[in-house]
Amino acid sequence: MISLTFHQAVFYFFSAVIVIFSILTVTSRRILRAATYLLFVLLGTAAFYFLLNYTFMGAMQITLYAGGIVVLIIFSILLTSHVGDKFEPIGAGKLIVSLLISLFGAGFTLYVFLKTDFTPSSVGLPDASVRKIGNALLSYQRDGFVLPFEVVSLLLLAAIVGAIVIARKEPADNENLNNE
Amino acid sequence: MWQDISLQDVLIVSTLMFFSGVYGFLTRRNLITMLMSVELMLNAVNINFVAFNYFLHPENMQGMFFALFVVVIAAAEASVAIAIIIGIYRRFKSINIEDVSKMKF
């Protein structure tokens, strides 16, 4: 019983972290602070995955999201913005419309979720060991994921090439253009 | 299985996270903060996939694999988006979407 309430306390703590920091991410007027709050949200999500026993998923969340994407976002913030700058306040009309849309959407979705009667499965804990995940990723049998795995590897290659081509410095000097 | 945490608890958290992402996407005028809002939404959907997998179909792994592929695609998307944002900044000296309206019809 004690361990159950401990799990529950950890769950509610991380829920509060996720909700508070995701609201702060979209309302903070300093861009670097917003990125830091986003990092906390992503770490809270990783904690959810660990709580649900998906340890591989949680590790991927930390390395890819918290370690990769947030660092990329912070670097691009440092390249493109002045850190001390504050955003201008949002206009009242736009604020009201956006708030109405998101509150209505959240209310409707929560209504559907709370009305639906989900029947939890009684099979037991999922087996999310790394061995099983690796076998499933490279298996072409039923429940194998080798096709999406290969497609994603192609997509990543395309993303690498595309990012390099787009962000490359153009030969903008006039001499270069004339020589060509 | 825990008896004290229900699927609904997880779904409430992910719904609030998703719609704060929607709110940010609608109100932000800066390309990087809009990208961050999109990441929030993707993350909320990932939580949903994993939670449905865990609570409703623990014998299968489809939900977790879908979330895994979404994370990988989000990484690819973020890298290309940031390359584009840096290109836009070089050309327009600003990443505010009010200033980047050259392709607007």
Interface residues (C-beta under 8 A of the other chain):
Chain A: L4 T5 H7 Q8 F11 S15 I18 V19 S22 I23 T25 V26 T27 I31 A34 A35 L38 V41 L42 T45 F48 Y49 L52 N53 Y54 M57 M60 Q61 L64 Y65 G68 I69 L72 I73 S76 I77 L79 T80 S81 F87 I90 K94 L95 V97 S98 L99 I101 S102 L103 G105 A106 T109 L110 F113 L114 F118 T119 P120 S121 S122 V123 G124 L125 P126 A128 K132 I133 A136 L137 D143 F145 P148 V152 L155 L156 A158 A159 I160 G162 A163 I164 I166 A167
Chain B: M1 W2 Q3 D4 I5 S6 L7 Q8 D9 V10 L11 I12 V13 T15 L16 M17 F18 F19 S20 G21 V22 Y23 G24 L26 T27 R28 R29 N30 I32 T33 L35 M36 S37 E39 L40 N43 N46 I47 V50 A51 N53 Y54 F55 L56 H57 P58 E59 N60 M61 Q62 M64 F65 A67 L68 F69 V71 V72 I73 A74 A75 A76 E77 A78 S79 V80 I82 A83 I84 I85 I86 G87 Y89 I95
